[in-house]
Structures are given as structure tokens and as C-alpha cells.
Amino acid sequence: MAKKAIVLLAEGFEEVEAVTPIDYLRRAGVEVTIATISFILNVKGARGIKIDADTTLAGIEGEESSWDAVIIPGGSNGAANLAASKQAGVLLKDMTAAGKLICAICASPAVVLSPLGLLAGKKFTCYPGLEEKVNEGKWSDERVVVDDNIITSRSAGTSGEFAIAIIEKLLDKEAAKKIADAVLL
């Protein structure tokens, strides 16, 4: 049975941090669903690129157990919009409680995960300087940090490594290496 991941998008998301994991995971055979936190399926990123989501968070209510991972791109406005979404917070807490993989990059570890208490006792990374907003986690300057079911990464420039870490955790090292080699990462 194929692994499944859901990518949460909010207006102002960082495009590279969303598209790279979507692309790499699909190359690896992971079924990826793109969900928007609003009721509009067409979501505009920080650089004006629009992505059509597959569904809305409201459209997947009650299906939290369907996914093996949730991926949250950054972008300061996108992260703030995700943090303001009660539905996104409920999904993240439910998936954490179920032991699912929680993946956040750039501003999202500090802006989205930390206020929900999801970094408590966890080693994490984020966009430089935002670690100051996180009191309960153990910050690292590594490009990608994996701590149990939490994967965090620093910025758009680490999106490829972030996606490969997700593939390794969802599938295995061989699948991750195959995609990293294929894209010359």
C-alpha cells in the first residue's frame, strides 16, 4: 500500500518549499494531496505563483488517519496564515497524537509547530533567527533535522534535502537515494 502525504497551503506560502517536496515525493511513489486552509482551491504563494490544491481542509475533515505525513511549507505570510487556522492546528495535533510524520520548513517550525507545543523536547531547525521564538525545543543549525516523527528544515535552499529526508522516513534510504541521484541532489 502506497504511503500518503498531505501538503497544507495557505496564502503566502513559499513556493519552492511546497513544490519540491510534492515533486520528489510523487517521484518516489508517495501519494500526495495538496490541501488549502481556505475554501478557495487556487492558492497564491509568496512570489505570486498560484497552485491549484486538490481539496480544502474542510473537505478532508475526519480523514486525518488517511495520511502518513503532513508537510508544511514556510513563507512568513503562509506560516502565519497556517498558524491562524484552527483546522490546521487540529490536524497537526491529531496526526502527532497518532504518531504520524510532521514536516515543517523555514518559518513553519517556529510559527506553526511551536505554538501548538509540537517542538517540546524535540531537536529542530528553522529559518535563521526564528529559533528565538521557540522556548521548548532544542535548536540546531543543521540544514535538516529529524527527531522521531518531526522533520524540520531551514529554508527554500534546503527544500531538496528536506524532501529526501521525508522520503527516507516514509519509505527507506534506498528510495531516498534513488530520488536524490535522479535529481542530482
Secondary structure, DSSP 4 states (H G I P E B T S, - for coil): ---EEEEEE-TT--HHHHHHHHHHHHHTT-EEEEEESSS-SEEE-TTS-EEE-SEETGGGTT-GGG-SEEEE---HHHHHHHHT-HHHHHHHHHHHHTT-EEEEETTHIIIIIGGGTTTTT-EE--STTGGGG-SSSEE--SSEEEETTEEEE-SGGGHHHHHHHHHHHHS-HHHHHHHHHHTT-
